[in-house]
Structures are given as C-alpha cells and as structure tokens.
Amino acid sequence: MLKIAITGNIASGKSQVENILANQFSVYDADKIAHKILGDVDRRKLGAEVFADPEKKKKLEEYIHPKVKDEILKIFQQDKDVIFVSVPLLFEAHFETMFDKILFIASDEKLRLARLMKRNNFTEEEALLRIHAQIPQEEKIPKSDWVIENNGSIEDLNTQVSIFIRELMSLVELKNTDNEK
C-alpha cells in the first residue's frame, strides 16, 4: 500500500484536490476525523479562542493529535494499493513520517487570504491569524514529493491533478512489479 498525505496551508485548495482524487481513490480527511472527535463543539468559537491564546491551542493539539493519529493508523489497515489522507497540519503535528509520499497543494498567500475571508466570513485579522499559525508553505514544499500549484482555474487544477495521477499510477505499477519479484 502506498500511503499519501495531501497537505497544504489553509485555503490552498486541498478539498478541491481531494474531490478530484476521490473519483478514483480512497480519500480520507483528518479534519473530519478531528471534528468527529470533538463532537458538537462550536468550531468557530473554539477557533477564535485557541488562535487568540497559544497555550489553549497547544493544549487542544496535545489532546486531539494523538487521537487523529490513531484513527489514521486504523485507515492504513485496509487492503488497497493507494490511500490518501488529507492532513492540513501534517508538518505541524509531525505526522509526515506516517506516510510514504506527500502531495502539497500550494497557493499564493494573497489568494489564500481572499479565499479564507470569503469561505469562512472571516475578517482580514481573523484570516491572517490562521494563516500565520501554520508553518509557511515555503518551508513545507521542499519536504514534499509532489507540488500542485493552485493559483488558476479549476480546469488548470484538474489538468495538474491528472498529470499527478499518471505519475502516481506509474509509481504504483513499478512498486507492484518490484513486489512480484
């Protein structure tokens, strides 16, 4: 099995890539796992609290990250050639060693800021707090195996994901051939 993390900083377009990949592969989302663990918590209120108080954020992460990791390990018990897990905080949570490969979705900060303000109805200050709470993408890109730039149209994104899938399938075929020897 090839375990691939999909990551990228907030509002980079990970969900769009997940949706495209889900047409052919099993794709899981660590955020959805975390939401399930937290239950009926008002995430907007919780987010406002933890992004305003680094100590609260640290405590929340210490609680949630091990639980999310355990759920991801359960996902890996499936018998599939390829499994994708979207992990927005892959590097921040130090989960990168759980995966064989990393697909990074990159996008310009100004574009991510505009998307985040529109998507979540955040003020610029609220959006910037979340953007700057993550390790800059310039530090994550060199640690990733593939990078998809999401600064253009959905058609551009579809084309890049199609190219990625072709590369991936060649890698899977090569791995399967090696395993048969």
Secondary structure, DSSP 8 states (H G I E B T S, - for coil): -EEEEEE-STTSSHHHHHHHHTTTSEEEEHHHHHHHHH-S--HHHHHHHHHH-HHHHHHHHHHHHHHHHHHHHHHTTS--SEEEEE-TTTTTTT-GGG-SEEEEEE--HHHHHHHHHHHH---HHHHHHHHHTS--HHHHGGG-SEEEE-SS-HHHHHHHHHHHHHHHHHHHHHHHHHHH-
